[in-house]
């Protein structure tokens, strides 16, 4: 699948052998989640996977493996911009979710 021209939000998933793998997110899903006040990051759907040279990314983007905006024209990347605030927000959301999952529910004996 080739994405039409436009600007997309994605997450740098990994860098292997100098190639960055960026997961492009389904914008409709994100819009629906906002409308429902649902900020669960794990529910974001992946629309496309883009591969590019890691050299295309800023040093900060390579170091943080975070959120980026990507502009595509004729199927080619013309700009990638690291989104620091979105990266920090998602990390905070993920940490909150992890903390919730890590809390132990009360044992049967504790409720009696």
mmCIF file of the C-alpha atoms, coordinates in Angstrom:
data_MODEL
# 
_entry.id   MODEL 
# 
loop_
_atom_site.group_PDB 
_atom_site.id 
_atom_site.type_symbol 
_atom_site.label_atom_id 
_atom_site.label_alt_id 
_atom_site.label_comp_id 
_atom_site.label_asym_id 
_atom_site.label_entity_id 
_atom_site.label_seq_id 
_atom_site.pdbx_PDB_ins_code 
_atom_site.Cartn_x 
_atom_site.Cartn_y 
_atom_site.Cartn_z 
_atom_site.occupancy 
_atom_site.B_iso_or_equiv 
_atom_site.pdbx_formal_charge 
_atom_site.auth_seq_id 
_atom_site.auth_comp_id 
_atom_site.auth_asym_id 
_atom_site.auth_atom_id 
_atom_site.pdbx_PDB_model_num 
ATOM 1   C CA . UNK A 1 1   ? 0.000   0.000   0.000  1.00 0.00 ? 1   UNK A CA 1 
ATOM 2   C CA . UNK A 1 2   ? 1.308   3.419   -0.880 1.00 0.00 ? 2   UNK A CA 1 
ATOM 3   C CA . UNK A 1 3   ? 0.209   6.396   1.129  1.00 0.00 ? 3   UNK A CA 1 
ATOM 4   C CA . UNK A 1 4   ? -1.116  9.440   -0.713 1.00 0.00 ? 4   UNK A CA 1 
ATOM 5   C CA . UNK A 1 5   ? 0.739   12.730  -0.492 1.00 0.00 ? 5   UNK A CA 1 
ATOM 6   C CA . UNK A 1 6   ? 0.368   14.381  2.878  1.00 0.00 ? 6   UNK A CA 1 
ATOM 7   C CA . UNK A 1 7   ? 1.695   14.694  6.396  1.00 0.00 ? 7   UNK A CA 1 
ATOM 8   C CA . UNK A 1 8   ? 1.430   11.729  8.726  1.00 0.00 ? 8   UNK A CA 1 
ATOM 9   C CA . UNK A 1 9   ? 2.185   10.927  12.346 1.00 0.00 ? 9   UNK A CA 1 
ATOM 10  C CA . UNK A 1 10  ? 4.328   7.918   13.048 1.00 0.00 ? 10  UNK A CA 1 
ATOM 11  C CA . UNK A 1 11  ? 6.458   6.286   15.678 1.00 0.00 ? 11  UNK A CA 1 
ATOM 12  C CA . UNK A 1 12  ? 10.034  5.199   15.147 1.00 0.00 ? 12  UNK A CA 1 
ATOM 13  C CA . UNK A 1 13  ? 9.756   1.531   16.020 1.00 0.00 ? 13  UNK A CA 1 
ATOM 14  C CA . UNK A 1 14  ? 13.378  0.536   15.623 1.00 0.00 ? 14  UNK A CA 1 
ATOM 15  C CA . UNK A 1 15  ? 16.631  1.116   13.785 1.00 0.00 ? 15  UNK A CA 1 
ATOM 16  C CA . UNK A 1 16  ? 18.386  -1.937  12.381 1.00 0.00 ? 16  UNK A CA 1 
ATOM 17  C CA . UNK A 1 17  ? 21.552  -1.874  10.308 1.00 0.00 ? 17  UNK A CA 1 
ATOM 18  C CA . UNK A 1 18  ? 21.123  1.829   9.569  1.00 0.00 ? 18  UNK A CA 1 
ATOM 19  C CA . UNK A 1 19  ? 17.478  1.500   8.483  1.00 0.00 ? 19  UNK A CA 1 
ATOM 20  C CA . UNK A 1 20  ? 14.745  3.193   10.520 1.00 0.00 ? 20  UNK A CA 1 
ATOM 21  C CA . UNK A 1 21  ? 11.338  1.525   10.677 1.00 0.00 ? 21  UNK A CA 1 
ATOM 22  C CA . UNK A 1 22  ? 8.557   4.065   11.183 1.00 0.00 ? 22  UNK A CA 1 
ATOM 23  C CA . UNK A 1 23  ? 5.026   2.909   11.926 1.00 0.00 ? 23  UNK A CA 1 
ATOM 24  C CA . UNK A 1 24  ? 2.467   5.271   10.403 1.00 0.00 ? 24  UNK A CA 1 
ATOM 25  C CA . UNK A 1 25  ? -0.653  5.514   12.543 1.00 0.00 ? 25  UNK A CA 1 
ATOM 26  C CA . UNK A 1 26  ? -4.258  5.475   11.472 1.00 0.00 ? 26  UNK A CA 1 
ATOM 27  C CA . UNK A 1 27  ? -5.350  9.075   11.921 1.00 0.00 ? 27  UNK A CA 1 
ATOM 28  C CA . UNK A 1 28  ? -9.046  8.139   11.994 1.00 0.00 ? 28  UNK A CA 1 
ATOM 29  C CA . UNK A 1 29  ? -8.475  5.893   14.990 1.00 0.00 ? 29  UNK A CA 1 
ATOM 30  C CA . UNK A 1 30  ? -6.683  8.691   16.822 1.00 0.00 ? 30  UNK A CA 1 
ATOM 31  C CA . UNK A 1 31  ? -9.528  11.113  16.053 1.00 0.00 ? 31  UNK A CA 1 
ATOM 32  C CA . UNK A 1 32  ? -12.103 8.595   17.304 1.00 0.00 ? 32  UNK A CA 1 
ATOM 33  C CA . UNK A 1 33  ? -10.095 8.063   20.487 1.00 0.00 ? 33  UNK A CA 1 
ATOM 34  C CA . UNK A 1 34  ? -9.969  11.792  21.159 1.00 0.00 ? 34  UNK A CA 1 
ATOM 35  C CA . UNK A 1 35  ? -13.722 12.092  20.612 1.00 0.00 ? 35  UNK A CA 1 
ATOM 36  C CA . UNK A 1 36  ? -14.264 9.306   23.138 1.00 0.00 ? 36  UNK A CA 1 
ATOM 37  C CA . UNK A 1 37  ? -11.704 10.736  25.604 1.00 0.00 ? 37  UNK A CA 1 
ATOM 38  C CA . UNK A 1 38  ? -9.737  7.540   25.096 1.00 0.00 ? 38  UNK A CA 1 
ATOM 39  C CA . UNK A 1 39  ? -5.988  8.164   25.334 1.00 0.00 ? 39  UNK A CA 1 
ATOM 40  C CA . UNK A 1 40  ? -4.863  4.545   25.380 1.00 0.00 ? 40  UNK A CA 1 
ATOM 41  C CA . UNK A 1 41  ? -1.724  4.506   23.290 1.00 0.00 ? 41  UNK A CA 1 
ATOM 42  C CA . UNK A 1 42  ? -1.767  0.762   22.704 1.00 0.00 ? 42  UNK A CA 1 
ATOM 43  C CA . UNK A 1 43  ? -5.036  1.136   20.777 1.00 0.00 ? 43  UNK A CA 1 
ATOM 44  C CA . UNK A 1 44  ? -3.468  3.183   17.983 1.00 0.00 ? 44  UNK A CA 1 
ATOM 45  C CA . UNK A 1 45  ? -3.743  1.244   14.756 1.00 0.00 ? 45  UNK A CA 1 
ATOM 46  C CA . UNK A 1 46  ? -0.824  0.956   12.365 1.00 0.00 ? 46  UNK A CA 1 
ATOM 47  C CA . UNK A 1 47  ? -1.653  1.983   8.819  1.00 0.00 ? 47  UNK A CA 1 
ATOM 48  C CA . UNK A 1 48  ? 1.692   1.528   7.111  1.00 0.00 ? 48  UNK A CA 1 
ATOM 49  C CA . UNK A 1 49  ? 5.316   0.734   7.815  1.00 0.00 ? 49  UNK A CA 1 
ATOM 50  C CA . UNK A 1 50  ? 7.903   2.993   6.197  1.00 0.00 ? 50  UNK A CA 1 
ATOM 51  C CA . UNK A 1 51  ? 11.610  2.256   5.958  1.00 0.00 ? 51  UNK A CA 1 
ATOM 52  C CA . UNK A 1 52  ? 14.199  4.984   5.512  1.00 0.00 ? 52  UNK A CA 1 
ATOM 53  C CA . UNK A 1 53  ? 17.854  5.581   6.179  1.00 0.00 ? 53  UNK A CA 1 
ATOM 54  C CA . UNK A 1 54  ? 18.488  6.370   9.835  1.00 0.00 ? 54  UNK A CA 1 
ATOM 55  C CA . UNK A 1 55  ? 20.628  9.253   8.563  1.00 0.00 ? 55  UNK A CA 1 
ATOM 56  C CA . UNK A 1 56  ? 17.365  10.902  7.437  1.00 0.00 ? 56  UNK A CA 1 
ATOM 57  C CA . UNK A 1 57  ? 16.412  11.327  11.100 1.00 0.00 ? 57  UNK A CA 1 
ATOM 58  C CA . UNK A 1 58  ? 17.736  13.987  13.424 1.00 0.00 ? 58  UNK A CA 1 
ATOM 59  C CA . UNK A 1 59  ? 20.098  12.787  16.135 1.00 0.00 ? 59  UNK A CA 1 
ATOM 60  C CA . UNK A 1 60  ? 17.407  13.410  18.735 1.00 0.00 ? 60  UNK A CA 1 
ATOM 61  C CA . UNK A 1 61  ? 14.876  11.321  16.813 1.00 0.00 ? 61  UNK A CA 1 
ATOM 62  C CA . UNK A 1 62  ? 17.404  8.484   16.517 1.00 0.00 ? 62  UNK A CA 1 
ATOM 63  C CA . UNK A 1 63  ? 18.209  8.675   20.231 1.00 0.00 ? 63  UNK A CA 1 
ATOM 64  C CA . UNK A 1 64  ? 14.617  8.849   21.488 1.00 0.00 ? 64  UNK A CA 1 
ATOM 65  C CA . UNK A 1 65  ? 12.876  6.542   18.996 1.00 0.00 ? 65  UNK A CA 1 
ATOM 66  C CA . UNK A 1 66  ? 9.762   8.636   19.456 1.00 0.00 ? 66  UNK A CA 1 
ATOM 67  C CA . UNK A 1 67  ? 6.963   10.303  17.546 1.00 0.00 ? 67  UNK A CA 1 
ATOM 68  C CA . UNK A 1 68  ? 7.655   12.006  14.217 1.00 0.00 ? 68  UNK A CA 1 
ATOM 69  C CA . UNK A 1 69  ? 5.652   13.812  11.576 1.00 0.00 ? 69  UNK A CA 1 
ATOM 70  C CA . UNK A 1 70  ? 6.446   12.705  8.042  1.00 0.00 ? 70  UNK A CA 1 
ATOM 71  C CA . UNK A 1 71  ? 5.653   14.553  4.852  1.00 0.00 ? 71  UNK A CA 1 
ATOM 72  C CA . UNK A 1 72  ? 5.295   12.398  1.745  1.00 0.00 ? 72  UNK A CA 1 
ATOM 73  C CA . UNK A 1 73  ? 5.238   13.558  -1.871 1.00 0.00 ? 73  UNK A CA 1 
ATOM 74  C CA . UNK A 1 74  ? 4.967   11.023  -4.699 1.00 0.00 ? 74  UNK A CA 1 
ATOM 75  C CA . UNK A 1 75  ? 5.610   8.231   -2.212 1.00 0.00 ? 75  UNK A CA 1 
ATOM 76  C CA . UNK A 1 76  ? 8.904   9.762   -1.097 1.00 0.00 ? 76  UNK A CA 1 
ATOM 77  C CA . UNK A 1 77  ? 9.760   11.252  2.280  1.00 0.00 ? 77  UNK A CA 1 
ATOM 78  C CA . UNK A 1 78  ? 10.463  14.966  1.891  1.00 0.00 ? 78  UNK A CA 1 
ATOM 79  C CA . UNK A 1 79  ? 10.561  15.866  5.583  1.00 0.00 ? 79  UNK A CA 1 
ATOM 80  C CA . UNK A 1 80  ? 10.694  14.107  8.948  1.00 0.00 ? 80  UNK A CA 1 
ATOM 81  C CA . UNK A 1 81  ? 10.311  16.157  12.103 1.00 0.00 ? 81  UNK A CA 1 
ATOM 82  C CA . UNK A 1 82  ? 10.736  14.807  15.614 1.00 0.00 ? 82  UNK A CA 1 
ATOM 83  C CA . UNK A 1 83  ? 7.760   15.607  17.857 1.00 0.00 ? 83  UNK A CA 1 
ATOM 84  C CA . UNK A 1 84  ? 9.299   16.021  21.324 1.00 0.00 ? 84  UNK A CA 1 
ATOM 85  C CA . UNK A 1 85  ? 6.116   16.968  23.158 1.00 0.00 ? 85  UNK A CA 1 
ATOM 86  C CA . UNK A 1 86  ? 4.105   14.091  21.664 1.00 0.00 ? 86  UNK A CA 1 
ATOM 87  C CA . UNK A 1 87  ? 6.949   11.684  22.481 1.00 0.00 ? 87  UNK A CA 1 
ATOM 88  C CA . UNK A 1 88  ? 7.010   12.780  26.117 1.00 0.00 ? 88  UNK A CA 1 
ATOM 89  C CA . UNK A 1 89  ? 3.202   12.631  26.350 1.00 0.00 ? 89  UNK A CA 1 
ATOM 90  C CA . UNK A 1 90  ? 3.113   9.076   25.034 1.00 0.00 ? 90  UNK A CA 1 
ATOM 91  C CA . UNK A 1 91  ? 5.885   7.984   27.359 1.00 0.00 ? 91  UNK A CA 1 
ATOM 92  C CA . UNK A 1 92  ? 3.944   9.422   30.278 1.00 0.00 ? 92  UNK A CA 1 
ATOM 93  C CA . UNK A 1 93  ? 0.748   7.659   29.137 1.00 0.00 ? 93  UNK A CA 1 
ATOM 94  C CA . UNK A 1 94  ? 2.603   4.369   28.759 1.00 0.00 ? 94  UNK A CA 1 
ATOM 95  C CA . UNK A 1 95  ? 4.187   4.710   32.193 1.00 0.00 ? 95  UNK A CA 1 
ATOM 96  C CA . UNK A 1 96  ? 0.775   5.438   33.736 1.00 0.00 ? 96  UNK A CA 1 
ATOM 97  C CA . UNK A 1 97  ? -0.679  2.380   32.047 1.00 0.00 ? 97  UNK A CA 1 
ATOM 98  C CA . UNK A 1 98  ? 2.233   0.224   33.165 1.00 0.00 ? 98  UNK A CA 1 
ATOM 99  C CA . UNK A 1 99  ? 1.827   1.488   36.736 1.00 0.00 ? 99  UNK A CA 1 
ATOM 100 C CA . UNK A 1 100 ? -1.896  0.638   36.652 1.00 0.00 ? 100 UNK A CA 1 
ATOM 101 C CA . UNK A 1 101 ? -1.162  -2.863  35.414 1.00 0.00 ? 101 UNK A CA 1 
ATOM 102 C CA . UNK A 1 102 ? 1.578   -3.346  37.989 1.00 0.00 ? 102 UNK A CA 1 
ATOM 103 C CA . UNK A 1 103 ? -0.741  -2.593  40.933 1.00 0.00 ? 103 UNK A CA 1 
ATOM 104 C CA . UNK A 1 104 ? -1.920  -5.766  42.580 1.00 0.00 ? 104 UNK A CA 1 
ATOM 105 C CA . UNK A 1 105 ? -5.628  -6.163  43.125 1.00 0.00 ? 105 UNK A CA 1 
ATOM 106 C CA . UNK A 1 106 ? -6.529  -6.766  46.756 1.00 0.00 ? 106 UNK A CA 1 
ATOM 107 C CA . UNK A 1 107 ? -6.401  -10.413 47.769 1.00 0.00 ? 107 UNK A CA 1 
ATOM 108 C CA . UNK A 1 108 ? -9.531  -12.229 48.837 1.00 0.00 ? 108 UNK A CA 1 
ATOM 109 C CA . UNK A 1 109 ? -8.439  -12.172 52.467 1.00 0.00 ? 109 UNK A CA 1 
ATOM 110 C CA . UNK A 1 110 ? -7.809  -8.405  52.387 1.00 0.00 ? 110 UNK A CA 1 
ATOM 111 C CA . UNK A 1 111 ? -11.463 -7.636  51.552 1.00 0.00 ? 111 UNK A CA 1 
ATOM 112 C CA . UNK A 1 112 ? -12.875 -9.631  54.479 1.00 0.00 ? 112 UNK A CA 1 
# 
